[in-house]
Amino acid sequence: MSAIAELRTQGISASEACDALGVHRATYYRRQRPEPSRAERAPRPTPDRALSAGERQAVLDVLHGDRFVDRSPAQVYATLLDEDETYLCSARTMYRILANEQEVQERRNQRRRPHYTKPELVATAPNQVWTWDLTKLRGPEKWTYYYLYVVLDLFSRMIVAWMLAHRESGELARDLFARAYDQQGIEPGQLIVHADRGSAPTAKTLAQLHADLGIERTFSRPRVSNDNPFSESGFKTMKYAPGYPDRFGSYEHGLSWCRSFVPAYNYEHRHSGLQYLTPAAVHSGEAGARLARRLEVLETAHRRHPERFVRGAPVVTELPEAVWINPPEDRSRAIVECANGRKPSLRTATADQAEGRAGSRIAEGGELVLGVVRHSAQQGSVPQQELH
């Protein structure tokens, strides 16, 4: 509501401000009226048919007695009518009296499910938060699948590691992350890894690796699909890509397709959330220079034909300062957390500054093979993979 009030001060009507922010006008006007305090509210009148304090205590005494202490109010009500020919109150009123005394609860020993806290993660630079998940690639026959592991950087959306395997396994995930941490130069306490609660992300072997390396882990809440939205969005981008087959003819076919898709995604795909920059450009720190170059090109075009820019001088939108998973409702706290966000310096994996990393895969024999991606001399071309 404060955002609407700020827009009103700029001469924008309440209707236009509500439409722009997606708020119903009735909600806005209702919240402008202050709620009456408890002292101003009229006390709720007691009905004439209500039981007096003495009658309520008499009902409690009967329910607490040795005769009815283990009986339900419905049984007490029927027993009093049949055996004692006594009517104290209805069975529902007995339940209300017991509820006011906090004496109504489940008697059976039922399972109490734990309360899962909503994960709130923020990244203000690459290699602060990684999010990963698995997806199934359909094989040549029914009920045949290949499992694709994909690790994304939350800030840059870059695929920092990937693997195609015949099964979902915590041991395979451990090998994948061990190589990914070495490639990206991750230091203890630098990274948070977020995932769903599948068998591989929660495996003990992977947990031991993270504990040994000082990597913090977070998990999505059970049966909550939007706690890991960036990985889900990446899978949709992959499966809606041109040339994605309905089924892969073999493991080698799926591996070949992934090895062509990952470099194209990292170095060619222009992400709408990154101001249509490539994930590799943001991950390598080239975003500022590329946006500045865009602005120079637009300013040159504006000087040549200012009449074609009907809204004035062109403006290039900067990258978001922070990328959130479940941002807090209290925006002031979000600003504070962004200001205090960790911005570790990125160490290059090798001495060659132009060398990037495409990820990893598992070969059929179980051997871990790294796919190293080197930038081509031609700007904007897709790097070629070299297997070591």
Buried (B, 14 or more C-beta within 10 A) or exposed (E): EEEBEEBBEEEBEBEEBBEEEEBEEEEBEEEEEEEEEEEEEEEEEEEEEEBEEEBBEBBBEBBEEEEBEEBBBEEBBEBBEEEEEEEBBEEEBBBBBBEEEEEBEEEEEEEEEEEBEEBBBBBBBBBBBBBBBBBEBBBEEEEBBBBBBBBBBBBBBBBBBBBBBBEBBBEBBBBBBBBBBEBBBBBEEBBBBBBBBBEBBBBEBBBEBBEEBEBBBBBBBEEBEEBBEBBBBBBEBBEEEEEEEEEBEEBEBBBEBBBEBBBEBBBEBEBEBBBEBBBBBBBBEBBEEBBEEBBEEBEEEBEEEEEEEEEEEBEBEEBEEBBBBBBBEEEEEBEEBBEEBBEBEBEEBEEEEEBBBBBBBBEEEEEBEBBBBBBEEEEEEBBEBEEE
